[in-house]
Amino acid sequence: MTDLQRQRLLVTRTLPQASQARLDKGFKDVDIVQWKEDCAIPRSEFLKMAKGADGILCLLTDNIDAEVLNAAGPQLKVVSTMSVGYDHVNVPELESRNIALGITPGVLTEATADTTVLLVLAAARRMRESMDAVTHGKWGAWSPTWLLGSQLTDKTVGIVGLGRIGVAVAKRLKAFGVQKFLYQGTRRKEESEKTIGGEIEFVAMERLLKESDVICVCCALNDKTKNMFNYSAFSKMKGSVVFVNTARGGIVDQDGLIRALKEGKLGSVGLDVTVPEPLPKDSELLSFSNCIVLPHIGSATLETRTAMSEIAIENVLSGMKRERLPFPHDA
């Protein structure tokens, strides 16, 4: 193969150790260019480094739009994102240019489900307030009424989006003595109901909002779910509800959430995703003692991130080798 036939791969961030070692070793007939600074690749650098790329391995922090595709050029065959969601990718643009899209489904299910349960428990048991009490010297004599939270025993849990992650969350929470699960999505999922077991029911959103003691958002972000949880939705929930979002920040109307928190309409909130990310340190959302915000660490385990990066590498390499791939492509 001559130099003219060599392909160019752009990787927009340093990957976990094992996967990065693969990149550093290199691949036959592939020139790798990589942004290795400890920050998201600046837009200007992205556009420069994309020039001539046959494949792009990106993250959910990278906006893949017509400008990036134009900068890369007509030889671009595949965009591989190290994520399950691809709301950061202009899908119609890729389709119109017959560019394949690689995603990493399945592998982050367990880690994200763990994080969801972590936030449910932390929010329900007022973990932020408890830790602040220790740190700020507010821990006094034992009191039978101080920092009382709620437990999951005999509660009703609402899950919005009963996909892989939603099922994994339900299975975990069931062990805490949850009495009933309600779920909402595009359709009823009888096989998922059997997998979870116990009392579980596909219901209208209105009922889920009104009856749930805990609500977990596990759905994808799209035109139908964007800002689904707005002030009106929060106003229909129980005043003691535990609301947790580990899906995408855009599913929640943040202004509506802030208003609901101000008016005391919610018991406690746990968020792993926000708009924007990172959330500014002066965001009003951080001023509420009953709101826990994590920096989007849902899939942040070594095992999961390594698996994600390995799939992303395989997706981009296979996409660069073939003429064109089905859309989207799951390696």
Secondary structure, DSSP 8 states (H G I E B T S, - for coil): --GGG-EEEEE-S---HHHHHHHHH-BTTEEEEE--SSS---HHHHHHHTTT-SEEEE-TTS-B-HHHHHHH-TT--EEEESSS--TTB-HHHHHHTT-EEE---STTHHHHHHHHHHHHHHHHTTHHHHHHHHHTT---S--TTTT-----TT-EEEEE--SHHHHHHHHHHHTTT--EEEEESSS--HHHHHHH-SSEEE--HHHHHHH-SEEEE----STTTTT-B-HHHHHTS-TT-EEEE-S-GGGB-HHHHHHHHHTT--SEEEES--SSSS--TT-GGGG-TTEEE--S-TT-SHHHHHHHHHHHHHHHHHHHHSS---SSB--
